[in-house]
């Protein structure tokens, strides 16, 4: 029987990063993955493939709608080759997951392919391509999440699909109904809207991206409606049925009236659930809560002292970068170090176009907590760079403490917001004030000038360029 200092169950962004950090810190490490490729949901059927399709569809839309404005003439009709687009996406996935294979070899991490389940607190059975038992002084559970579903929906994975199937379609839908106005539904909805699908969004809450700042939701809804999305908020789905090649979705609107939507595909995107199937956690004494999450303390330690859990399988936002940070934290904790994570400073991003990004507190949260704050906002359309690139939708908003000027939250929607949010994270990590950012030189012309201008608006109640 092989013996390890640490065994990691799951190879997503939390698991593989945890394994690498453990190995770097001198621990003999193994990683167990049920699928034939490493990288988990994110690299295989999540973050990476969806961004590849978003990028491809963005190029297509730009060619169809904006090339002429830029003085670029394309002879003949611009067409979509969906098969080739999907193949490019898969090539990106293969290259990325192959990179994880390389990192495992480089760090001398043993990889086992199969389902990892606890025999007891220090022994793990592997059942799959590899069939064995290993012993580990410490174990890190990083088994991630799976798409959630509503109890009355039968996912046939042909017409009634999850995000996994949406990444592999053989045709561009004529009319895709998206149940759920969160990150995944909006991103994949935008992919197919760009490619020519009619897209109808059905959301239970009263706005899109309901966990983010209301101002971001309002702006993104405006952009989506301009792109001819049909947005239906405050709608409770009651049934989803397939009739041949047609899907019928029935829902109650905010007046309680029943409405019906018909399309050829229905993407069910109602969040994700922690995945612990086959883990046999009870054999090790690991407790699972009523929502299916592994119970952990502030150090991500489970009810069993030598077993930790990270990522989507524990409480908190289901974000790849959050899982990676937790993987590093656990590895360093096991090594006797004193790491920390400030969960308030984990940024959230929606990779639509314009992109949406945020860190810290929303206005709603500050109001609920009774915190006195001031707000500074700057529109992207006032930037020279935005006009030059024709990306004029969106804004940056900075929320700062009314008395100390410390930045409490930054919320932005616009081109490259996913990259720009890092400036806000750095500033808040060092407890910067709005005035600190307002006094920093930002290169011109750039999208990040909007951050400086919003900071000026929060500090002096007036920006320079509006």
Secondary structure, 3 states (H helix, E strand, C coil): CEEEEEEEECCCCCHHHHHHHHHHCCCCEEEEECCCCCCHHHHHHCHHHHHHHHHHHHHHHHHHHCCCCCCCCCCCCCCCCHHHHHHHHHHHHHHHHHHHHHHHHHCCCEEEECEEEEEECCEEEEECCCCEEEEEEEEEECCCEEECCCCCCCCCCCCEECHHHHCCCCCCCCEEEEECCCHHHHHHHHHHHHCCCEEEEECCCCCCCCCCCHHHHHHHHHHHHHCCCEEECCCEEEEEEEECCEEEEEEECCCCCEEEEEECEEEECCCEEECCCCCCHHHHCCCECCCCCECCCCCCECCCCCEEECHHHCCCCCCHHHHHHHHHHHHHHHCCCCCCCCHHHCCEEECCCCEEEEEECCHHHHHHHCCCEEEEEEEHHHCHHHHHHCCCCCEEEEEEECCCCEEEEEEEEECCHHHHHHHHHHHHHCCCEHHHHHCCCCCCCCCCHHHHHHHHHHHHCCCCCC
